[in-house]
Amino acid sequence: MSKKRRVTEIALMGPQTLNIAGEAVPVTIRINPRAQRHLIKVEPANRSVVLVTPSKYTVDSALQFAMKNRDWIAEEVAAVPKGKPFKPGRTFPFLGDKLKIVHRPYARRGVWIEDDKLNVSGALDHVDRRVKDFLKARAREELAECAQTHARRARVKIERLAVRDTTTRWGSCSSSGTLSFSWRLVLAPYWVLDYVAAHEVAHLRHLDHSDRFWNLVDRLIPWAEEGEEWLEKNGALLYAYGREG
């Protein structure tokens, strides 16, 4: 989701591992014929490394390139925010506000918000899962409402909307009209979630990142650039919530 043209990586190889600072770091090799050189990216969702290379014949040299840059990789992996599993006492962001998890083991209301607290009933071992289930449901509700509003304005039809635990994209749109989103968007401010919904709805009309696409995005939502900047700056932290370690 960037105004820079997205590179289409058409093949995947992996998983493999690299020994980085004594730690076995997962590596996925993506083959991209349009790439001009090797490219290394560290995914904040799982502290893994993505290695992009121009062709299958350059995989070995790509791995050598990664090893030459292992100090940089180690710094980037170390900079990924530590995991923040959902547990009693944890405070986390929610649509621009903050909620504190409170365990109510003997309650019979499931999970509910009261004031600035997210109350969770049931066994302690189930708190993390119940919080995630609650957030996924709210993410779907908020994203569906935003997406349908933008779809009416853009005069397009959403065939299906899915919320997943994605690791590389906040949203995507298929040629069949299916919109998919990361449930972690509910941890961002509402206006950021709304931007991602508008972005993917615009793809229902223009399945590319052409000028026509961006013109439609700008018509649907006037703060698209600010939304992208917020995610670039804060997205890694959203991936930390609900993750161990």
C-alpha contacts under 8 A as a table, 3 or more apart, distances in Angstrom:
res1	aa1	res2	aa2	distance
1	M	6	R	7.69
1	M	169	R	7.90
1	M	199	H	7.66
1	M	228	E	7.35
2	S	5	R	6.99
2	S	6	R	7.06
2	S	228	E	7.10
3	K	209	H	6.89
3	K	214	W	7.59
5	R	209	H	6.38
6	R	209	H	7.57
7	V	32	N	7.81
7	V	34	R	7.40
7	V	35	A	7.91
8	T	32	N	6.85
8	T	34	R	7.95
9	E	12	L	7.75
9	E	30	R	6.28
9	E	31	I	6.07
9	E	32	N	4.70
9	E	33	P	7.82
10	I	30	R	7.65
10	I	31	I	6.53
10	I	32	N	6.07
11	A	30	R	5.88
11	A	31	I	5.20
11	A	32	N	7.02
12	L	28	T	7.33
12	L	29	I	6.02
12	L	30	R	4.63
12	L	31	I	6.16
13	M	28	T	6.18
13	M	29	I	4.89
13	M	30	R	5.99
13	M	31	I	7.55
14	G	27	V	6.83
14	G	28	T	4.86
14	G	29	I	5.82
15	P	26	P	6.57
15	P	27	V	5.80
15	P	28	T	5.20
15	P	29	I	7.60
16	Q	26	P	5.82
16	Q	27	V	5.01
16	Q	28	T	6.40
17	T	24	A	5.81
17	T	25	V	5.27
17	T	26	P	4.48
17	T	27	V	5.17
18	L	23	E	7.92
18	L	24	A	5.62
18	L	25	V	5.30
18	L	26	P	6.66
18	L	27	V	6.76
18	L	67	M	7.72
19	N	22	G	5.76
19	N	23	E	5.45
19	N	24	A	4.76
19	N	25	V	6.27
20	I	23	E	5.14
20	I	24	A	6.31
20	I	25	V	6.39
20	I	70	R	6.04
20	I	71	D	7.66
20	I	73	I	7.41
20	I	74	A	5.95
21	A	70	R	7.90
21	A	71	D	7.77
21	A	74	A	6.38
25	V	47	R	7.64
25	V	48	S	6.04
25	V	49	V	7.05
26	P	47	R	7.99
26	P	48	S	5.04
26	P	49	V	6.13
27	V	48	S	6.01
27	V	49	V	4.68
27	V	50	V	5.70
27	V	51	L	6.94
28	T	48	S	7.85
28	T	49	V	6.35
28	T	50	V	4.90
28	T	51	L	6.10
29	I	50	V	5.96
29	I	51	L	4.74
29	I	52	V	5.88
29	I	53	T	7.34
29	I	59	V	7.65
30	R	50	V	7.10
30	R	51	L	6.04
30	R	52	V	4.75
30	R	53	T	6.35
31	I	52	V	5.84
31	I	53	T	5.11
31	I	54	P	5.67
31	I	55	S	5.39
31	I	56	K	6.40
32	N	35	A	5.46
32	N	52	V	6.60
32	N	53	T	5.94
32	N	54	P	4.88
32	N	55	S	6.37
33	P	53	T	7.78
33	P	54	P	4.65
33	P	55	S	5.81
34	R	54	P	6.49
35	A	38	H	7.31
35	A	52	V	7.59
35	A	53	T	6.51
35	A	54	P	4.95
36	Q	54	P	6.50
37	R	53	T	6.46
37	R	54	P	6.54
38	H	51	L	7.14
38	H	52	V	5.62
38	H	53	T	4.78
38	H	54	P	7.05
38	H	62	A	6.08
38	H	65	F	7.48
39	L	51	L	5.82
39	L	52	V	4.97
39	L	53	T	6.67
40	I	49	V	6.99
40	I	50	V	5.87
40	I	51	L	4.79
40	I	52	V	6.40
40	I	66	A	7.23
41	K	49	V	5.79
41	K	50	V	5.05
41	K	51	L	6.48
42	V	47	R	6.47
42	V	48	S	5.77
42	V	49	V	4.56
42	V	50	V	6.11
42	V	73	I	7.44
42	V	76	E	6.70
42	V	77	V	6.69
43	E	46	N	6.21
43	E	47	R	5.49
43	E	48	S	5.35
43	E	49	V	6.11
43	E	50	V	7.08
43	E	167	T	7.45
43	E	168	T	7.09
44	P	47	R	5.12
44	P	48	S	7.32
44	P	77	V	7.98
44	P	80	V	5.72
44	P	81	P	7.72
44	P	167	T	7.96
44	P	236	A	5.25
44	P	239	Y	6.48
44	P	240	A	7.77
45	A	48	S	7.85
45	A	167	T	5.25
45	A	168	T	7.50
45	A	236	A	7.02
45	A	239	Y	4.96
45	A	240	A	6.97
46	N	167	T	7.47
47	R	77	V	5.86
47	R	80	V	6.73
48	S	77	V	7.69
51	L	62	A	7.21
51	L	63	L	7.95
51	L	66	A	7.70
52	V	62	A	7.81
53	T	56	K	7.68
53	T	58	T	6.51
53	T	59	V	6.68
53	T	62	A	6.31
54	P	58	T	6.81
55	S	58	T	5.55
55	S	59	V	7.16
56	K	59	V	5.57
57	Y	60	D	7.54
58	T	61	S	5.29
58	T	62	A	6.03
59	V	62	A	4.95
59	V	63	L	6.29
60	D	63	L	5.20
60	D	64	Q	6.33
61	S	64	Q	4.92
61	S	65	F	6.05
62	A	65	F	4.88
62	A	66	A	6.22
63	L	66	A	4.99
63	L	67	M	6.30
64	Q	67	M	5.08
64	Q	68	K	6.26
65	F	68	K	5.15
65	F	69	N	6.40
66	A	69	N	5.06
66	A	70	R	6.00
66	A	73	I	7.94
67	M	70	R	4.89
68	K	71	D	7.87
69	N	72	W	5.42
69	N	73	I	6.33
70	R	73	I	4.84
70	R	74	A	5.94
71	D	74	A	5.05
71	D	75	E	6.34
72	W	75	E	5.13
72	W	76	E	6.27
73	I	76	E	5.06
73	I	77	V	6.05
74	A	77	V	5.17
74	A	78	A	6.02
75	E	78	A	5.11
75	E	79	A	6.15
76	E	79	A	5.04
76	E	80	V	6.66
77	V	80	V	5.43
78	A	81	P	7.90
80	V	236	A	6.86
80	V	237	L	7.98
81	P	236	A	6.88
81	P	237	L	5.98
81	P	240	A	6.02
82	K	240	A	6.12
82	K	244	E	8.00
82	K	245	G	6.00
83	G	240	A	4.49
83	G	241	Y	6.08
83	G	242	G	6.91
83	G	243	R	4.64
83	G	244	E	4.87
83	G	245	G	4.74
84	K	240	A	5.50
84	K	241	Y	4.57
84	K	242	G	5.62
84	K	243	R	5.65
84	K	244	E	6.36
84	K	245	G	7.42
85	P	128	D	6.72
85	P	240	A	7.87
85	P	241	Y	5.74
85	P	242	G	4.07
85	P	243	R	5.10
85	P	244	E	5.52
86	F	90	R	6.36
86	F	101	I	7.60
86	F	127	V	6.98
86	F	128	D	4.75
86	F	131	V	6.82
86	F	132	K	7.99
86	F	241	Y	6.91
86	F	242	G	5.33
87	K	90	R	5.67
87	K	101	I	6.63
87	K	127	V	6.27
87	K	128	D	6.02
88	P	100	K	7.81
88	P	101	I	4.98
88	P	102	V	5.24
88	P	103	H	5.64
88	P	127	V	7.73
89	G	100	K	6.10
89	G	101	I	5.31
89	G	102	V	6.20
90	R	100	K	5.66
90	R	101	I	5.51
91	T	98	K	6.51
91	T	99	L	5.44
91	T	100	K	4.19
91	T	101	I	6.33
92	F	98	K	5.54
92	F	99	L	5.57
92	F	100	K	6.56
92	F	187	L	7.60
92	F	241	Y	7.65
93	P	96	G	6.41
93	P	97	D	5.73
93	P	98	K	4.45
93	P	99	L	6.39
93	P	187	L	5.14
93	P	188	A	6.84
94	F	97	D	5.10
94	F	98	K	5.49
94	F	99	L	6.60
94	F	186	V	5.97
94	F	187	L	4.47
94	F	188	A	6.40
94	F	189	P	7.05
95	L	186	V	5.55
95	L	187	L	5.61
95	L	188	A	5.33
95	L	189	P	4.27
95	L	190	Y	4.73
96	G	187	L	7.52
96	G	188	A	6.20
96	G	189	P	3.91
96	G	190	Y	6.16
97	D	189	P	7.59
98	K	116	D	6.72
99	L	116	D	5.08
99	L	117	K	5.03
99	L	118	L	5.89
100	K	116	D	6.52
100	K	117	K	4.71
100	K	118	L	5.76
101	I	117	K	5.96
101	I	118	L	4.83
101	I	119	N	6.04
101	I	120	V	7.18
102	V	117	K	6.53
102	V	118	L	5.99
102	V	119	N	4.85
102	V	120	V	6.20
103	H	119	N	5.92
103	H	120	V	4.99
103	H	121	S	6.11
103	H	124	L	7.37
103	H	127	V	7.54
104	R	107	A	5.51
104	R	119	N	6.29
104	R	120	V	5.50
104	R	121	S	4.56
104	R	122	G	6.93
105	P	120	V	7.33
105	P	121	S	4.68
105	P	122	G	4.57
105	P	123	A	5.82
105	P	124	L	7.15
106	Y	121	S	6.35
106	Y	122	G	6.48
107	A	110	G	7.44
107	A	121	S	5.22
107	A	122	G	7.12
108	R	121	S	6.43
108	R	122	G	7.78
109	R	112	W	7.06
109	R	121	S	6.68
110	G	120	V	6.11
110	G	121	S	5.25
110	G	122	G	7.38
111	V	118	L	6.93
111	V	119	N	5.52
111	V	120	V	4.59
111	V	121	S	6.30
111	V	130	R	7.19
111	V	131	V	7.32
111	V	134	F	6.87
112	W	118	L	5.78
112	W	119	N	5.32
112	W	120	V	6.85
113	I	116	D	7.06
113	I	117	K	5.69
113	I	118	L	4.63
113	I	119	N	6.13
114	E	117	K	5.38
114	E	118	L	6.54
114	E	119	N	7.24
120	V	127	V	6.51
120	V	130	R	7.29
120	V	131	V	7.34
121	S	127	V	7.76
122	G	126	H	6.90
122	G	127	V	7.51
123	A	126	H	5.52
123	A	127	V	6.98
124	L	127	V	5.44
125	D	128	D	7.35
126	H	129	R	5.47
126	H	130	R	6.02
127	V	130	R	5.16
127	V	131	V	6.07
128	D	131	V	5.30
128	D	132	K	6.29
128	D	242	G	7.02
129	R	132	K	5.12
129	R	133	D	6.11
130	R	133	D	5.05
130	R	134	F	6.12
131	V	134	F	5.09
131	V	135	L	6.17
132	K	135	L	5.06
132	K	136	K	6.01
132	K	242	G	7.35
133	D	136	K	5.15
133	D	137	A	6.21
134	F	137	A	5.25
134	F	138	R	6.29
135	L	138	R	5.07
135	L	139	A	5.92
135	L	183	W	7.02
135	L	184	R	7.91
135	L	186	V	6.88
136	K	139	A	5.00
136	K	140	R	6.18
136	K	163	V	6.97
136	K	164	R	7.97
136	K	183	W	5.20
136	K	184	R	7.82
136	K	186	V	7.98
137	A	140	R	5.22
137	A	141	E	6.26
138	R	141	E	4.98
138	R	142	E	6.10
138	R	186	V	7.22
139	A	142	E	5.27
139	A	143	L	5.89
139	A	163	V	7.37
139	A	183	W	5.39
139	A	184	R	7.55
139	A	185	L	6.88
139	A	186	V	5.13
140	R	143	L	5.21
140	R	144	A	5.81
140	R	162	A	7.36
140	R	163	V	5.97
140	R	183	W	7.25
141	E	144	A	5.32
141	E	145	E	6.32
142	E	145	E	5.29
142	E	146	C	6.28
142	E	186	V	7.90
143	L	146	C	5.13
143	L	147	A	5.83
143	L	193	L	7.09
143	L	194	D	7.17
143	L	197	A	6.26
144	A	147	A	5.13
144	A	148	Q	5.97
144	A	161	L	7.08
145	E	148	Q	5.37
145	E	149	T	6.28
146	C	149	T	5.20
146	C	150	H	6.36
146	C	194	D	5.88
146	C	197	A	6.18
146	C	198	A	7.50
147	A	150	H	5.18
147	A	151	A	5.95
147	A	194	D	7.78
147	A	197	A	5.11
147	A	198	A	6.29
147	A	201	V	6.37
148	Q	151	A	4.90
148	Q	152	R	6.19
148	Q	158	I	7.52
149	T	152	R	5.42
149	T	153	R	6.61
150	H	153	R	5.08
150	H	154	A	6.07
150	H	197	A	7.74
150	H	198	A	5.89
150	H	201	V	6.65
150	H	220	L	6.45
151	A	154	A	5.00
151	A	155	R	5.71
151	A	156	V	5.15
151	A	157	K	6.26
151	A	158	I	7.14
151	A	201	V	6.03
152	R	155	R	4.96
152	R	156	V	6.52
152	R	157	K	7.82
153	R	156	V	8.00
153	R	220	L	7.35
154	A	201	V	7.85
154	A	202	A	7.28
154	A	205	R	8.00
154	A	216	L	7.84
154	A	220	L	7.56
156	V	201	V	7.79
156	V	204	L	6.57
156	V	205	R	6.85
157	K	177	G	7.32
157	K	204	L	7.62
158	I	161	L	7.14
158	I	177	G	5.61
158	I	178	T	6.46
158	I	179	L	7.21
158	I	201	V	7.82
158	I	204	L	7.74
159	E	176	S	7.33
159	E	177	G	5.05
159	E	178	T	5.53
159	E	179	L	7.98
160	R	177	G	6.68
160	R	178	T	4.61
160	R	179	L	6.24
161	L	178	T	5.73
161	L	179	L	4.82
161	L	180	S	5.84
162	A	178	T	7.52
162	A	179	L	6.24
162	A	180	S	4.66
162	A	181	F	6.36
163	V	180	S	5.67
163	V	181	F	4.89
163	V	182	S	5.73
163	V	183	W	5.60
164	R	180	S	7.01
164	R	181	F	6.11
164	R	182	S	5.18
164	R	183	W	5.86
165	D	182	S	5.46
165	D	183	W	6.10
165	D	184	R	7.50
166	T	169	R	6.31
166	T	170	W	7.14
166	T	181	F	7.54
166	T	182	S	5.38
166	T	183	W	8.00
169	R	172	S	7.00
169	R	181	F	7.87
169	R	182	S	7.30
170	W	181	F	5.65
170	W	182	S	5.09
170	W	185	L	7.24
170	W	196	V	7.21
171	G	179	L	7.27
171	G	180	S	5.47
171	G	181	F	4.22
171	G	182	S	6.25
171	G	196	V	6.65
171	G	197	A	7.72
171	G	200	E	6.50
172	S	179	L	5.84
172	S	180	S	5.22
172	S	181	F	6.54
172	S	200	E	6.08
173	C	177	G	6.60
173	C	178	T	5.71
173	C	179	L	4.63
173	C	180	S	6.39
173	C	200	E	5.83
173	C	201	V	7.71
173	C	203	H	6.28
173	C	204	L	6.97
173	C	207	L	7.72
174	S	177	G	5.49
174	S	178	T	5.28
174	S	179	L	6.65
175	S	178	T	7.39
175	S	204	L	7.61
175	S	207	L	7.34
177	G	204	L	6.25
179	L	200	E	6.69
179	L	201	V	7.60
181	F	185	L	7.82
182	S	185	L	5.94
183	W	186	V	6.16
184	R	187	L	5.40
184	R	188	A	7.36
184	R	238	L	6.33
184	R	239	Y	7.15
185	L	188	A	5.22
185	L	192	V	7.70
185	L	193	L	5.54
185	L	238	L	7.93
186	V	189	P	7.41
186	V	190	Y	7.35
186	V	193	L	6.79
187	L	238	L	6.52
188	A	192	V	6.27
188	A	193	L	6.54
188	A	238	L	7.50
189	P	192	V	5.46
189	P	193	L	6.66
190	Y	193	L	5.14
190	Y	194	D	6.13
191	W	194	D	4.93
191	W	195	Y	6.17
191	W	227	G	7.50
192	V	195	Y	5.03
192	V	196	V	6.49
192	V	227	G	5.10
192	V	230	W	7.49
192	V	231	L	7.79
193	L	196	V	5.30
193	L	197	A	6.36
194	D	197	A	5.11
194	D	198	A	6.28
195	Y	198	A	5.12
195	Y	199	H	6.11
195	Y	221	I	6.54
195	Y	223	W	7.29
195	Y	224	A	5.94
195	Y	227	G	6.08
196	V	199	H	4.94
196	V	200	E	6.32
196	V	227	G	7.74
197	A	200	E	5.44
197	A	201	V	6.19
198	A	201	V	5.07
198	A	202	A	6.15
198	A	217	V	6.44
198	A	220	L	6.37
198	A	221	I	6.77
199	H	202	A	5.31
199	H	203	H	6.78
199	H	217	V	5.89
200	E	203	H	5.11
200	E	204	L	7.04
201	V	204	L	5.35
201	V	205	R	7.59
202	A	205	R	5.64
202	A	206	H	6.30
202	A	207	L	7.98
202	A	213	F	6.38
202	A	216	L	6.29
202	A	217	V	5.97
203	H	206	H	4.65
203	H	207	L	4.59
203	H	208	D	6.71
203	H	213	F	7.02
204	L	207	L	6.29
205	R	213	F	7.72
206	H	209	H	7.53
206	H	210	S	7.67
206	H	212	R	7.29
206	H	213	F	5.45
207	L	213	F	7.87
208	D	213	F	6.85
209	H	212	R	7.89
209	H	213	F	5.68
209	H	214	W	6.73
210	S	213	F	5.15
210	S	214	W	6.53
211	D	214	W	5.18
211	D	215	N	6.03
212	R	215	N	5.10
212	R	216	L	6.31
213	F	216	L	5.24
213	F	217	V	6.35
214	W	217	V	4.90
214	W	218	D	6.11
215	N	218	D	5.15
215	N	219	R	6.31
216	L	219	R	5.02
216	L	220	L	6.22
217	V	220	L	5.11
217	V	221	I	6.06
217	V	222	P	7.96
217	V	224	A	7.12
218	D	221	I	5.25
218	D	222	P	5.29
218	D	223	W	7.56
218	D	224	A	6.55
219	R	222	P	6.62
221	I	224	A	6.14
223	W	226	E	5.28
223	W	227	G	6.19
224	A	227	G	5.05
224	A	228	E	6.36
225	E	228	E	5.23
225	E	229	E	6.23
226	E	229	E	5.06
226	E	230	W	6.11
227	G	230	W	5.17
227	G	231	L	6.40
228	E	231	L	5.27
228	E	232	E	6.17
229	E	232	E	5.10
229	E	233	K	6.18
230	W	233	K	5.23
230	W	234	N	5.89
230	W	235	G	7.50
231	L	234	N	5.14
231	L	235	G	4.61
232	E	235	G	5.74
232	E	236	A	7.96
233	K	236	A	7.66
234	N	237	L	5.68
234	N	238	L	6.95
235	G	238	L	5.26
235	G	239	Y	6.76
236	A	239	Y	5.34
236	A	240	A	6.78
237	L	240	A	5.14
237	L	241	Y	7.17
238	L	241	Y	5.79
239	Y	242	G	7.64
239	Y	243	R	7.35
240	A	243	R	5.50
